[in-house]
C-alpha cells in the first residue's frame, strides 16, 4: 500500500493493490481506517438502568437538603440499579463470541 498527499482536499490518498482497479481510499488526517470491512461492532442493548441510576442520585441530592427519607430511598435505588446494571453488562459480555477481544 502506498500513500500520496491529496493537496486539493487535504487528505492522504492510500492506494491499495488489493483493491480492484487501483481504487484509492481518502483518509482524513492521514490515519488509516479502523477495523476490517465487515467487522462487527458490539453495541450494548438498550437499558433503563442508567436513567434509574441518575434518578437515584438526584433523589439522594434532594434528600441531603430536604429529607432523610429521600436520601435513604435514593441510596437504596442507587444500589439496586447499580447491581442490576453490572449484572446486565456481565451477561452481555459473556454472550459475546470468544474472538471478540477487549481492546
N, C-alpha and C positions, 0 to 999 in steps of 0.2 A: 504494500500500500504506500503510495507516495502522497505528499501534501503540497499544495500550492496556494499562495495567497490570492484572494479574490479582492482586489482593491476597490472594485465598484461597489461591493456590498459589505466590505469589512469582515468577511468570513474566511475561514480556512476551507479550501476545497480538498477533499480526500478522494483520491482515485483508487478504487479497489479492483484489482484484476479479477476478483471472484464474481463481480457483477457483470452481467451480460451487457454487451455494447459499450463497455468502458464508462458506465454511469459514474457520476460523482456525487458525493454527499456534501451538503452545505452544513457546516457545523459552526454555531455561534461561539465566539471567544476562543476558537481553536481547540476546544475539548472534544473528545470522541464521545459518541452517544453511549449511554449506559445500557447494559443488558443486551442480550442477543434477541434477534427478531423472533417473535413467538413466545418469548419467555413470559410466564405467568407472574403477575404481581398479586400478592396476597393482600386483600383488603379485609379488615375485620367486619364482622356482622354488625348491623345497626344495634345500638343498645341505649336504653334509657338510663342506665346506671350513672353516666357522667352528669346528667341533668339532676337526678335524685341526689347525687353526691353534692352538687353545688347548692341545691335547696337545703340540704342538711347543714352545710357550712353557713349559709345565710341564717338559718334558724339559730345556730349557735351564736352568731354575732349579735342577733337581735336579743337572744337570751342573756348575753353578757350585760346588755344595757337595760333590760326590762324585767325579765322573769327567769328564775331558775328552772321553771318547768320547760320553757322554750329551749333553754340551754341543754337540759337533760334530753329532751326529745330530739333535738338536733344532733347531739352526740351519739345517741343510740342509732338514729337513722344513718349517720355517717359511718359508724362501724359496720352496720348491716350492708349498706350499699358498697362499701369498700371491699368487704369479704366476697360478696357476690360478684363484683366486677373482676376481682382477681381470679376467682374460680372460673368465670366465663372465659377469661383470657387464656388461662391454662388449658382449658378444654379445647379452645380453638387452636392453640399451638400444638397440642397433642394430635389433632386431626390432620395437621399438615403432612405432606409426603416427606419421607426421610431425606430426599435430595434437597429439600428446601433448607438451605443453610442460614445461619444467623450471621448477618454482616456486621 
